[in-house]
Amino acid sequence: MSMLPAGKVLAFTARGERRCLGVRRAGRWIVCPYEAVLDGASAKDQCARCAQLDRSRSVAADTMADDPRPYGVYLAYFGPGLLKVGITAAERGPARLVEQGAVAYAWLGRGPLMAARRAEALLGSALAVPDRFGKAAKRVARGALPPVPERLAELAQLHDRARGLAGWPETLEPVEFAFADHTELFGLDRIPGEVAELGGMTAGAEIVGEVLTGVGSDVYLRLAGEPEGAGPAGGGGGVVAVMDARVLAGWVLGAAEGRVTTVPVRAGAYGAHGAGEREGGQEGLF
């Protein structure tokens, strides 16, 4: 989740070139030896070679089967019909759910990594529960959420069905249903009915606006002035747009010189009244 507080005013520009962040090892980043330049519109903060090295020792890529830590299996809710299964190291608690922007969630089981993986695969094969959703689908669902009791009921029903499956891994300890909701944490009531979308950064591009809230890597901003092509206002005297904060990784950011956002703005892309544009990419594996 964005750690930017609601009401904070942002005014920055991108300088130079966007560079690969390198590889994360032992809790720190190792500088990219290739000094690779990245696409300003991509959420990826690594070049292909650094990403490949990262996946050589990764739970997501199934190259850490010897990880001795206990893992939790969870069900995450992003909107009606948008429920996924995933796993995360138990020591991280709900941090992974917050990172993904899960509106609500419930734990399903806890145990060794490979047992958690088998449970995840079981839900996929037996109940057709996916292990990922694209960012666009999450944003669209976020704009038209049902009341909390309906979210709880949908999660509870899937939890019950999952617990009743044959073939549940013996070493995975089942967890009783307990509903958790992120409405207050994410400030979902601060997201208006119609939301535009900020495009990727380029050298010299500027973003100027006030933070409304953050959901996962998405930051909702009320843009200052009237950015070109922004369309309808989000209420309160400014266009509201959502930005994937991951596109900022690798840039050197400096103070904005102007008072208007010059990053491309696509109007009415997401919200209760926007259909959104479906995308094939994914925000994260687990």
SULPEZI-V292783 format. One line per field, one symbol per residue. psi: psi as a letter, one per 30 degrees, with the letter a starting at -180 (. if undefined). A space follows every 10 residues. Layout:
psi = ???
This chain:
psi = kkgkkkfkkk jllkkblkkk fbkkkhglkk kkffhkklkf fkfkglleee eeeeffikee ghghfgjfkk kkklkkkflk fiklklllke ffbgeeeeef hkellkkelk aleeeeeeee eeeeeeghkl glkleeeeee effhklleee eeeeeeeeee eefgkkgkke gjkkkkkjkk kgeeefhfff klekklkkal llkfkkkklk kelkjbfkkk kjkkaikkgf bllgkghkkk lkkjffffkf ljklkkfagk kfkkkjkhel afgkfljklf llfle.
